[in-house]
Amino acid sequence: MDPKTLNRIETLLQSSPIMVFMKGTKLMPQCGFSNNVVQILNALGMNFETFDVLTDMEIREGIKEFSNWPTIPQVYVKGEFIGGSDILIEMYNSGELQEKLEVSLAS
């Protein structure tokens, strides 16, 4: 990945404690998987920001390389990659997600 794209990703990650790279926005998700993530974070009452990868091919491809994860959406908490839609659903259903978010955001 070129340094400019890496710098942009790192800047985005620093811009919000919870950052979601997704298709669409939190107000208008453009795929079911992205919508799942938005619904989960909203259900937990979390404040989060999103980046629409459909608007920027460099970020769309770069974030996959950055996380070594092949799919979108991708959720980060304080710069740490948490997972995509399936992982968030599992963590939400087990109660692990709310606990992780509360601990991460408190520190």
C-alpha positions as CSV (number, residue, x, y, z in Angstrom):
1,M,0.0,0.0,0.0
2,D,1.3,3.4,-0.8
3,P,2.2,5.7,2.2
4,K,-0.4,8.3,1.2
5,T,-3.3,5.7,1.5
6,L,-1.8,4.3,4.8
7,N,-1.7,7.8,6.2
8,R,-5.3,8.5,5.2
9,I,-6.5,5.2,6.8
10,E,-4.6,6.0,10.0
11,T,-6.0,9.6,10.1
12,L,-9.5,8.1,9.7
13,L,-9.0,5.7,12.5
14,Q,-7.8,8.5,14.8
15,S,-10.9,10.6,13.9
16,S,-13.3,8.6,16.0
17,P,-13.1,6.0,18.8
18,I,-15.4,3.7,16.7
19,M,-14.8,3.8,13.0
20,V,-16.7,1.6,10.5
21,F,-15.4,1.2,6.9
22,M,-18.6,0.2,5.0
23,K,-20.6,0.5,1.8
24,G,-22.7,3.5,2.2
25,T,-23.2,5.6,5.4
26,K,-24.7,5.0,8.8
27,L,-27.8,6.9,7.6
28,M,-28.0,5.0,4.3
29,P,-26.1,1.6,4.3
30,Q,-25.7,0.2,0.8
31,C,-25.5,-3.5,1.6
32,G,-27.0,-5.8,4.1
33,F,-23.8,-6.6,5.9
34,S,-23.0,-2.9,6.5
35,N,-26.6,-2.4,7.7
36,N,-26.2,-5.2,10.2
37,V,-23.2,-3.4,11.7
38,V,-25.0,-0.1,11.9
39,Q,-28.0,-1.7,13.5
40,I,-25.9,-3.4,16.2
41,L,-23.9,-0.3,17.1
42,N,-27.2,1.7,17.2
43,A,-28.8,-0.9,19.4
44,L,-25.9,-0.6,21.8
45,G,-26.3,3.2,21.8
46,M,-22.8,3.7,20.5
47,N,-21.5,6.9,18.8
48,F,-19.6,6.0,15.7
49,E,-18.4,7.3,12.4
50,T,-18.4,5.7,9.0
51,F,-16.4,5.9,5.9
52,D,-18.1,5.0,2.6
53,V,-15.6,2.8,0.7
54,L,-17.8,3.1,-2.4
55,T,-16.6,6.7,-2.8
56,D,-12.9,5.9,-2.6
57,M,-11.3,2.9,-4.3
58,E,-7.9,3.5,-2.7
59,I,-9.4,3.3,0.8
60,R,-11.6,0.4,-0.2
61,E,-8.7,-1.7,-1.3
62,G,-6.2,-0.3,1.2
63,I,-8.3,-1.1,4.3
64,K,-8.4,-4.7,3.3
65,E,-4.7,-4.8,3.1
66,F,-4.3,-2.8,6.3
67,S,-6.4,-5.3,8.3
68,N,-5.5,-8.4,6.3
69,W,-9.3,-8.9,6.1
70,P,-10.9,-9.4,2.7
71,T,-14.4,-8.1,3.2
72,I,-16.2,-4.9,4.0
73,P,-17.6,-3.7,6.5
74,Q,-14.7,-3.5,8.9
75,V,-15.1,-2.2,12.5
76,Y,-12.3,-0.5,14.5
77,V,-12.4,0.5,18.1
78,K,-9.6,2.9,19.1
79,G,-7.7,1.9,16.0
80,E,-8.0,-1.9,16.7
81,F,-9.6,-4.1,14.1
82,I,-12.6,-5.9,15.7
83,G,-14.1,-7.6,12.7
84,G,-16.8,-7.6,10.1
85,S,-20.5,-8.2,10.1
86,D,-20.5,-11.9,11.1
87,I,-18.0,-11.4,14.0
88,L,-20.0,-8.4,15.3
89,I,-23.2,-10.4,15.2
90,E,-21.6,-13.2,17.2
91,M,-20.0,-10.8,19.7
92,Y,-23.3,-8.9,20.0
93,N,-25.4,-12.1,20.6
94,S,-22.9,-13.4,23.3
95,G,-22.7,-10.0,25.1
96,E,-19.0,-9.8,24.3
97,L,-19.3,-6.8,22.0
98,Q,-21.0,-4.5,24.6
99,E,-18.4,-5.5,27.2
100,K,-15.5,-4.9,24.8
101,L,-16.8,-1.5,23.7
102,E,-17.4,-0.3,27.2
103,V,-13.9,-1.4,28.4
104,S,-12.2,0.0,25.3
105,L,-14.0,3.3,25.4
106,A,-13.5,3.8,29.2
107,S,-9.7,3.6,28.9
